Amino acid sequence: MDWFFMLERAAVVSTQSTGTKTTAARSSMKNQSIQEDGITVKESDNLLPYSTYEKEKVPFFYFSRRWTFIFLCHIGLLVCYSLRVNLSIAILPMAEEAHWGESQKAKVLSSFFWGYIFTQLPGGWLASKYGGKYLFGFGILLAGIGTAITPYTIHYFWLVLLCRILTGFAEGVTYPAVHALMASWVPIQERSRAIGIAWGGAYVGTVLTTILAPLVVNAYGWRYVFLISGGVAIGWFVLWTILSASSPESLDRNLFVKYISHYEKTLIQTNREVKQISNKPTPFISFFLSLPFWAIIINHFGNNWGGYILLMWLPSYMKDKLGFDLQKSGIFSFLPYMAMAIFTMSSGRIADFIIQKKLLSVVGTRKLMQTLGMISPALFLSITSFTNPTKYEAVAYMVCAVGLNGFVAAGYGVNHIDISPKYAGTLYGITNTAATIPGIVGVYVTGPLLQKYHGDWSVVFMIAVLIYVFAYIFYLFFASGKLIDFDKDYEERFSKFFNKDNKKKVDV
């Protein structure tokens, strides 16, 4: 069954029978499991057993709400990366018009991340605490507005930087919000697939932008690259507001789309960890004392070092190093991200299959995905650096390096939710804060390094290779797929302080 466009017209609800036979059946089958399309649905006390279910009457065009939500996340991240990547194409004609050198280009390319780093942690905390619908939506809306006004600032370098900083600031909340939303909407058995499909949108956005942006530049000028992508972001925001919700439970507060089938709501609620709302402080200290969490942080950082450099500089590499013109550099730059989109979205299916068939444990599956996703780019960037390939061989190596890197979506990318669904948004906010540093430092220093070594990209690539390998080895030793009770760990570590406070209250 194709989950991506699955129609949930086979939803089930209990019959209205109140006879003694039904009551006896409920008692005898209580706490057993239902197998439906390969997914285990745990029955709770308020559900009738599977044998007493009948088809639910749902609207004819009823699509699965959770997969509609995942598709919207896919489109949202597509828009996000369009707003982020459009500059890597437009920077070439912009630099010619504004007479920017390599150092100024590097500042403009990295400025997005100057703002992006500041909203990761607040975005994760807010999404985990209050839900991610409006955080995700308004983040993309504001980023779209910032992008749309960028063309009008070209004659003031500091204003160009400010627009990119504000765009990054707005987008910083998006990924933490998505992770918090996934923890609320997606059953455990579909988690890898859902993350893979959502993340795949980012790389589809990169592909579409690198294909279409050069065509727009040639036909209408570079300014329309920003205007069009900004307008698409505003249109997506309207659609997201109408169709989405922070959780199945909050869907009834949506002004336009309120209905979810009884079966689908039950499927979600009984196959996810319960997120308990409490007034307890967020256990940040326990996060940072956890080696499995450090494994995610270091891999997120290591993955993004190479990833962001290639994302922002690949068109320049194609043009300056390989000798392609603007249009061809855009065309050949899209191929690696087309491959990445395919591997990212397929990695989730592969990982879920391995876990469901019990071929490997959860952590074993994550480590396998990391092996494919981190060692592959390290290998192909090394080959590119040491073999002096032809320009078409170099393109092929880049396709392999960037494409196979997509497997990390089912590795560290979903590991935040594995270890703590309750704090998934906050954890992702922390790791993505660390992982934004490569966008600031790595993207910026690439310009001076190329100047110092006269356009020799092997230095840039080999730094990325070393970071990939170190991060992978750390993950291999310290990653975990088990649920970690950070609240309990925090209370146990600091119980003496809580006890002192309680004692003082009693004495008073």
For each residue, the residues with C-beta under 8 A, 3 or more apart:
1: 6 37
2: 5 6
3: 6 64 67 190 193
4: 67 71 197
5: 2 63 67
6: 1 2 3 63 64 67
7: 62 63 64
8: 11 58 62 63 64 65 261 263 264
9: 58 60 62
10: 55
11: 8 55 56 58 62 261 262 263 264
12: 50 53 54 55 56 262 263
13: 53 54 56 261 262 263
14: 47 48 52 53 54
15: 22 48 52 53 54
16:
17: 21 22 52
18: 22 23
19: 22 23
20: 23 24
21: 17 24 25
22: 15 17 18 19 25 26 48 52
23: 18 19 20 26 27
24: 20 21 27 28
25: 21 22 28 29 48 49 51 52
26: 22 23 29 30 48 49 52
27: 23 24 30
28: 24 25 49
29: 25 26 32 43 49 50 51
30: 26 27 43 45 49
31: 42 43
32: 29 43 49
33: 40 41 42 43
34: 40 41 43 50
35: 38 39 40 41
36: 39 41 267
37: 1
38: 35 189 356
39: 35 36 187 189 190 267 271
40: 33 34 35 189 271
41: 33 34 35 36 266 267 270 271
42: 31 33 270 271
43: 29 30 31 32 33 34 47 49 50 270
44: 47 270
45: 30
46:
47: 14 43 44 266
48: 14 15 22 25 26 52 53
49: 25 26 28 29 30 32 43 52 53
50: 12 29 34 43 53
51: 25 29
52: 14 15 17 22 25 26 48 49
53: 12 13 14 15 48 49 50
54: 12 13 14 15
55: 10 11 12
56: 11 12 13 261 262 263
57:
58: 8 9 11 62 259 261
59: 62 259
60: 9
61:
62: 7 8 9 11 58 59 259 261
63: 5 6 7 8 67 68
64: 3 6 7 8 67 68 264
65: 8 68 69 248 251 260 261 264
66: 69 70 185 186 187 190 194 248 264 268
67: 3 4 5 6 63 64 70 71
68: 63 64 65 71 72 243
69: 65 66 72 73 181 185 243 244 245
70: 66 67 73 74 185 186 194 197 198
71: 4 67 68 74 75 197
72: 68 69 75 76 239 240 243 244
73: 69 70 76 77 136 178 181 182 197 198 201
74: 70 71 77 78 197 198 200 201 204
75: 71 72 78 79 201 236 239
76: 72 73 79 80 136 140 174 178 201 236 240
77: 73 74 80 81 174 175 178 198 199 201 202 205
78: 74 75 81 82 201 202 204 205 208
79: 75 76 82 83 140 144 205 229 232 233 236
80: 76 77 83 84 140 143 171 174 201 202 205
81: 77 78 84 85 201 202 203 205 206 209
82: 78 79 85 86 205 206 208 209 229 232 233
83: 79 80 86 140 143 144 147 167 171 229 230 233
84: 80 81 87 112 167 171 311
85: 81 82 88 89 205 206 209 210 213 311 312
86: 82 83 89 90 147 209 213 225 226 229
87: 84 90 91 108 109 112 164 312
88: 85 91 109 210 311 312 313 314 315 316 333
89: 85 86 92 209 210 213 214 217 225 315 326 330 333
90: 86 87 93 94 213 217 222 225 226
91: 87 88 94 95 105 108 109 315 316
92: 89 95 96 315 316 319 326
93: 90 96 97 217 221 222 326
94: 90 91 97 98 100 108 154 222
95: 91 92 98 99 100 104 105
96: 92 93 99
97: 93 94 154 222
98: 94 95 154 155 157
99: 95 96
100: 94 95 104 105 108 157
101: 104 105
102: 105 106 447 448 450 451
103: 106 107 447 448 451
104: 95 100 101 107 108 157
105: 91 95 100 101 102 108 109 316 447
106: 102 103 109 110 443 444 445 446 447 448
107: 103 104 110 111 161 444
108: 87 91 94 100 104 105 111 160 161 164
109: 87 88 91 105 106 112 312 313 443 444 447
110: 106 107 113 114 312 439 440 443 444
111: 107 108 114 115 160 161 164 165 168
112: 84 87 109 115 116 164 165 167 168 171 439
113: 110 116 117 168 308 436 439 440 443
114: 110 111 117 161 164 165 168 440
115: 111 112 118 119 164 165 166 167 168 169 170 172
116: 112 113 119 120 168 169 171 172 436 439
117: 113 114 120 168 172 433 436 437 439 440
118: 115 122 169 172
119: 115 116 122 123 139 169 170 172 173
120: 116 117 123 124 172 173 175 176 428 429 430 432 433 436
121: 124 125 426 429 430 433
122: 118 119 125 126 173 429
123: 119 120 126 127 135 139 172 173 174 176 177 425 429
124: 120 121 127 128 176 177 179 180 425 426 427 428 429 430 432
125: 121 122 128 129 282 425 426 429
126: 122 123 129 130 135 173 425
127: 123 124 130 131 132 135 136 173 176 177 179 180 181 425 426 429
128: 124 125 180 422 423 424 425 426
129: 125 126
130: 126 127 135 246
131: 127 134 135 180 181 184 246 247 250
132: 127 135 136 176 177 178 180 181 246 425
133: 136 137 181 240 244 245 246 250
134: 131 137 138
135: 123 126 127 130 131 132 138 139 173 177
136: 73 76 127 132 133 139 140 173 174 177 178 181 240
137: 133 134 140 141 237 240 241 244
138: 134 135 141 142 170 237
139: 119 123 135 136 142 143 170 171 172 173 174 177
140: 76 79 80 83 136 137 143 144 170 171 174 233 236 237 240
141: 137 138 144 145 170 233 234 237
142: 138 139 145 146 166 170
143: 80 83 139 140 146 147 167 168 170 171 233
144: 79 83 140 141 147 148 229 230 231 232 233 234 237
145: 141 142 148 149 230 233 234
146: 142 143 149 150 163 164 166 167 170 230
147: 83 86 143 144 150 163 167 226 229 230 233
148: 144 145 226 227 230 231
149: 145 146 152 153 163 230
150: 146 147 153 154 160 163 164 167 226
151: 154 222 223 226 227
152: 149
153: 149 150 156 159 160 162 163
154: 94 97 98 150 151 160
155: 98
156: 153 159 160
157: 98 100 104 160 161
158: 161 162
159: 153 156 162 163
160: 108 111 150 153 154 156 157 163 164
161: 107 108 111 114 157 158 164 165
162: 153 158 159 165 166
163: 146 147 149 150 153 159 160 166 167
164: 87 108 111 112 114 115 146 150 160 161 167 168
165: 111 112 114 115 161 162 168 169
166: 115 142 146 162 163 169 170
167: 83 84 112 115 143 146 147 150 163 164 170 171
168: 111 112 113 114 115 116 117 143 164 165 171 172
169: 115 116 118 119 165 166 172
170: 115 119 138 139 140 141 142 143 146 166 167 173
171: 80 83 84 112 116 139 140 143 167 168 174
172: 115 116 117 118 119 120 123 139 168 169 432 436
173: 119 120 122 123 126 127 135 136 139 170 176 177
174: 76 77 80 123 136 139 140 171 177 178
175: 77 120 178 179 428 432
176: 120 123 124 127 132 173 179 180 425 426 428 429 432
177: 123 124 127 132 135 136 139 173 174 180 181 425
178: 73 76 77 132 136 174 175 181 182 198
179: 124 127 175 176 182 183 416 417 424 425 427 428
180: 124 127 128 131 132 176 177 183 184 424 425 428
181: 69 73 127 131 132 133 136 177 178 184 185 246 247
182: 73 178 179 185 186 191 194 195 198 417 424
183: 179 180 186 272 273 275 417 421 422 424 425
184: 131 180 181 246 247 248 272 275
185: 66 69 70 181 182 194 247 248 268
186: 66 70 182 183 190 191 194 268 272
187: 39 66 190 191 267 268 271 272
188: 191 271 272 273
189: 38 39 40 271 352 355 356
190: 3 39 66 186 187 193 194 352
191: 182 186 187 188 194 195 352 414 417 418
192: 195 196 347 348 349 351 352 355 365 410 414
193: 3 190 196 197 348 349 351 352
194: 66 70 182 185 186 190 191 197 198 348
195: 182 191 192 198 199 348 409 410 413 414 417
196: 192 193 199 200 344 345 346 347 348 349 351 409 410
197: 4 70 71 73 74 193 194 200 201 345 348
198: 70 73 74 77 178 182 194 195 201
199: 77 195 196 202 203 344 345 409 413
200: 74 196 197 203 204 341 344 345 406 409
201: 73 74 75 76 77 78 80 81 197 198 204 205
202: 77 78 80 81 199 205 206
203: 81 199 200 206 207 337 338 340 341 344 406
204: 74 78 200 201 207 208 341
205: 77 78 79 80 81 82 85 201 202 208 209
206: 81 82 85 202 203 209 210 311 334 337 340 341
207: 203 204 210 211 334 337 338 341
208: 78 82 204 205 211 212 334
209: 81 82 85 86 89 205 206 212 213 229
210: 85 88 89 206 207 213 214 315 330 331 333 334 337
211: 207 208 214 215 330 331 334
212: 208 209 215 216
213: 85 86 89 90 209 210 216 217 225 330
214: 89 210 211 217 218 326 327 329 330 331
215: 211 212 218 219 327 330
216: 212 213 219 220 222 224 225 228
217: 89 90 93 213 214 220 221 222 224 225 326
218: 214 215 326 327
219: 215 216
220: 216 217 223 224
221: 93 217 224
222: 90 93 94 97 151 216 217 225 226
223: 151 220 226 227
224: 216 217 220 221 227 228
225: 86 89 90 213 216 217 222 228 229
226: 86 90 147 148 150 151 222 223 229 230
227: 148 151 223 224 230 231
228: 216 224 225 231 232
229: 79 82 83 86 144 147 209 225 226 232 233
230: 83 144 145 146 147 148 149 226 227 233 234
231: 144 148 227 228 234 235
232: 79 82 144 228 229 235 236
233: 79 82 83 140 141 143 144 145 147 229 230 236 237
234: 141 144 145 230 231 237 238
235: 231 232 238 239
236: 75 76 79 140 232 233 239 240
237: 137 138 140 141 144 233 234 240 241
238: 234 235 241 242
239: 72 75 235 236 242 243
240: 72 76 133 136 137 140 236 237 243 244
241: 137 237 238 244
242: 238 239 254 255 256 257
243: 68 69 72 239 240 254 256 257
244: 69 72 133 137 240 241 254
245: 69 133 248 250 251 253 254 257
246: 130 131 132 133 181 184 250
247: 131 181 184 185 250 251
248: 65 66 184 185 245 251 260 264 265 268 269
249: 252
250: 131 133 245 246 247 253 254
251: 65 245 247 248 254 257 258 259 260
252: 249 258
253: 245 250
254: 242 243 244 245 250 251 257 258
255: 242
256: 242 243
257: 242 243 245 251 254
258: 251 252 254
259: 58 59 62 251
260: 65 248 251 264 265
261: 8 11 13 56 58 62 65 264 265
262: 11 12 13 56 265 266
263: 8 11 12 13 56 266 267
264: 8 11 64 65 66 248 260 261 267 268
265: 248 260 261 262 268 269
266: 41 47 262 263 269 270
267: 36 39 41 187 263 264 270 271
268: 66 185 186 187 248 264 265 271 272
269: 248 265 266 272
270: 41 42 43 44 266 267
271: 39 40 41 42 187 188 189 267 268
272: 183 184 186 187 188 268 269 421
273: 183 188 421 422 483
274:
275: 183 184 421 422
276: 422
277:
278: 487
279:
280: 283 487
281: 490
282: 125 423 426
283: 280 286 287 423 486 487 489 490
284: 287 288
285: 288 289 490 493 494
286: 283 289 290 486 487 489 490 493
287: 283 284 290 293 423 426 427 430 486
288: 284 285 293 294
289: 285 286 489 493
290: 286 287 293 294 419 484 486 489
291: 294 295 478
292: 295 296 415 419 478 479 480 484
293: 287 288 290 296 297 419 427 484
294: 288 290 291 297 298 474 478
295: 291 292 298 299 412 415 474 475 477 478 479 480
296: 292 293 299 300 412 415 416 419 427 431 475 479
297: 293 294 300 301 430 431 434 435
298: 294 295 301 302 470 471 474 475
299: 295 296 302 303 370 374 408 411 412 471 472 474 475
300: 296 297 303 304 412 431 432 434 435
301: 297 298 304 305 431 434 435 437 438 467 471
302: 298 299 305 306 374 467 468 470 471 472
303: 299 300 306 307 373 374 405 408 412 435 468 471
304: 300 301 307 308 435 436 438 439 442
305: 301 302 308 309 438 442 463 464 467 468
306: 302 303 309 310 377 381 401 405 464 465 467 468
307: 303 304 310 311 402 405 438
308: 113 304 305 311 312 438 439 442 443
309: 305 306 312 313 438 442 443 446 460 464
310: 306 307 313 314 336 398 401 402
311: 84 85 88 206 307 308 314
312: 85 87 88 109 110 308 309 439 443
313: 88 109 309 310 316 317 443 446 460
314: 88 310 311 317 318 333 336 398
315: 88 89 91 92 210 318 319 329 330 333
316: 88 91 92 105 313 319 320 329
317: 313 314 320 321 322 457
318: 314 315 321 322 324 328 329 332 333 395
319: 92 315 316 322 323 324 325 326 329
320: 316 317 455
321: 317 318 394 455 457
322: 317 318 319 329 332 391 394 395
323: 319 391
324: 318 319 328 329 332 391
325: 319 328 329
326: 89 92 93 214 217 218 319 329 330
327: 214 215 218 330 331
328: 318 324 325 331 332
329: 214 315 316 318 319 322 324 325 326 332 333
330: 89 210 211 213 214 215 315 326 327 333 334
331: 210 211 214 327 328 334 335
332: 318 322 324 328 329 335 395
333: 88 89 210 314 315 318 329 330 336 337
334: 206 207 208 210 211 330 331 337 338
335: 331 332 338 339 395 398 399
336: 310 314 333 339 340 398 399 401 402 403
337: 203 206 207 210 333 334 340 341 402
338: 203 207 334 335 341 342 403
339: 335 336 342 343 399 400 402 403 404 406
340: 203 206 336 337 343 344 402 403 405 406
341: 200 203 204 206 207 337 338 344 345 406
342: 338 339 345 346 403 406
343: 339 340 346 347 403 404 405 406 407
344: 196 199 200 203 340 341 347 348 406 407 409
345: 196 197 199 200 341 342 348 349 406
346: 196 342 343 349 350
347: 192 196 343 344 350 351 369 372 373 406 407 408 409 410 411
348: 192 193 194 195 196 197 344 345 351 352 409 410 414
349: 192 193 196 345 346 352 353
350: 346 347 353 354 369 410
351: 192 193 196 347 348 354 355 365 366 369 410 414
352: 189 190 191 192 193 348 349 355 356
353: 349 350 356 357 359
354: 350 351 357 359 360 365 368
355: 189 192 351 352 358 359 360 361 362 365
356: 38 189 352 353
357: 353 354
358: 355
359: 353 354 355
360: 354 355 364 365 368
361: 355 364 365 481
362: 355 365 366 418 481 482
363: 366 367 479 480 481 482
364: 360 361 367 368 481
365: 192 351 354 355 360 361 362 368 369 410 481
366: 351 362 363 369 370 410 411 412 414 415 418 479 481
367: 363 364 370 371 411 475 476 479
368: 354 360 364 365 371 372 411
369: 347 350 351 365 366 372 373 407 408 409 410 411
370: 299 366 367 373 374 407 408 411 412 472 475 476 479
371: 367 368 374 375 472 476
372: 347 368 369 375 376 404 407
373: 303 347 369 370 376 377 404 405 406 407 408 409 411
374: 299 302 303 370 371 377 378 405 408 411 468 469 471 472 475
375: 371 372 378 379 468 469 472
376: 372 373 379 380 400 401 404 405 407
377: 306 373 374 380 381 401 402 404 405 464 465 468
378: 374 375 381 382 464 465 468 469 472
379: 375 376 382 383 401
380: 376 377 383 384 397 398 400 401 404
381: 306 377 378 384 385 397 401 461 462 464 465 468
382: 378 379 385 386 461 462 465
383: 379 380 386 387 389 397
384: 380 381 387 389 394 397 398 401 457 458 461
385: 381 382 457 458 461 462 465
386: 382 383 458
387: 383 384 393
388:
389: 383 384 393 394 397
390: 393 394
391: 322 323 324 394 395
392: 395 396
393: 387 389 390 396 397
394: 321 322 384 389 390 391 397 398
395: 318 322 332 335 391 392 398 399
396: 392 393 399 400
397: 380 381 383 384 389 393 394 400 401
398: 310 314 335 336 380 384 394 395 401 402
399: 335 336 339 395 396 402 403
400: 339 376 380 396 397 403 404
401: 306 310 336 376 377 379 380 381 384 397 398 404 405
402: 307 310 336 337 339 340 377 398 399 405
403: 336 338 339 340 342 343 399 400 406
404: 339 343 372 373 376 377 380 400 401 407
405: 303 306 307 340 343 373 374 376 377 401 402 408
406: 200 203 339 340 341 342 343 344 345 347 373 403 409
407: 343 344 347 369 370 372 373 376 404 410 411
408: 299 303 347 369 370 373 374 405 411 412 413
409: 195 196 199 200 344 347 348 369 373 406 413 414
410: 192 195 196 347 348 350 351 365 366 369 407 413 414
411: 299 347 366 367 368 369 370 373 374 407 408 414 415 475
412: 295 296 299 300 303 366 370 408 415 475 479
413: 195 199 408 409 410
414: 191 192 195 348 351 366 409 410 411 417 418
415: 292 295 296 366 411 412 418 419 479 481
416: 179 296 419 420 424 427 428 431
417: 179 182 183 191 195 414 420 421 424
418: 191 362 366 414 415 480 481 482 483
419: 290 292 293 296 415 416 427 480 481 482 483 484
420: 416 417 423 424 427 483 484 486
421: 183 272 273 275 417 424 483
422: 128 183 273 275 276 486 487
423: 128 282 283 287 420 426 427 486
424: 128 179 180 182 183 416 417 420 421 427 428
425: 123 124 125 126 127 128 132 176 177 179 180 183 428 429
426: 121 124 125 127 128 176 282 287 423 429 430
427: 124 179 287 293 296 416 419 420 423 424 430 431
428: 120 124 175 176 179 180 416 424 425 431 432
429: 120 121 122 123 124 125 127 176 425 426 432 433
430: 120 121 124 287 297 426 427 433 434
431: 296 297 300 301 416 427 428 434 435
432: 120 124 172 175 176 300 428 429 435 436
433: 117 120 121 429 430 436
434: 297 300 301 430 431 437
435: 297 300 301 303 304 431 432 438 439
436: 113 116 117 120 172 304 432 433 439 440
437: 117 301 434 440 441 442
438: 301 304 305 307 308 309 435 441 442 443
439: 110 112 113 116 117 304 308 312 435 436 442 443
440: 110 113 114 117 436 437 443 444
441: 437 438 444 445
442: 304 305 308 309 437 438 439 445 446 464
443: 106 109 110 113 308 309 312 313 438 439 440 446
444: 106 107 109 110 440 441 447 448
445: 106 441 442 448 449
446: 106 309 313 442 443 449 450 460
447: 102 103 105 106 109 444 450 451
448: 102 103 106 444 445 451 452
449: 445 446 452 453 459 460
450: 102 446 447 453 454 455 456 457 460
451: 102 103 447 448 454
452: 448 449
453: 449 450 456 459
454: 450 451
455: 320 321 450
456: 450 453 459
457: 317 321 384 385 450 460 461
458: 384 385 386 461 462
459: 449 453 456 462 463
460: 309 313 446 449 450 457 463 464
461: 381 382 384 385 457 458 464 465
462: 381 382 385 458 459 465 466
463: 305 459 460 466 467
464: 305 306 309 377 378 381 442 460 461 467 468
465: 306 377 378 381 382 385 461 462 468 469
466: 462 463 469 470
467: 301 302 305 306 463 464 470 471
468: 302 303 305 306 374 375 377 378 381 464 465 471 472
469: 374 375 378 465 466 472 473
470: 298 302 466 467 473 474
471: 298 299 301 302 303 374 467 468 474 475
472: 299 302 370 371 374 375 378 468 469 475 476
473: 469 470 476 477
474: 294 295 298 299 470 471 477 478
475: 295 296 298 299 367 370 374 411 412 471 472 478 479
476: 367 370 371 472 473 479
477: 295 473 474
478: 291 292 294 295 474 475
479: 292 295 296 363 366 367 370 412 415 475 476
480: 292 295 363 418 419 484
481: 361 362 363 364 365 366 415 418 419
482: 362 363 418 419
483: 273 418 419 420 421
484: 290 292 293 419 420 480 489
485: 488 489
486: 283 286 287 290 420 422 423 489 490
487: 278 280 283 286 422 490 491
488: 485 491 492
489: 283 286 289 290 484 485 486 492 493
490: 281 283 285 286 486 487 493 494
491: 487 488 494 495 498
492: 488 489 495
493: 285 286 289 489 490
494: 285 490 491 497 498
495: 491 492 498 499
496: 499 500
497: 494 500 501
498: 491 494 495 501 502
499: 495 496 502 503
500: 496 497 503 504
501: 497 498 504 505
502: 498 499 505 506
503: 499 500 506 507
504: 500 501 507 508
505: 501 502 508
506: 502 503
507: 503 504
508: 504 505
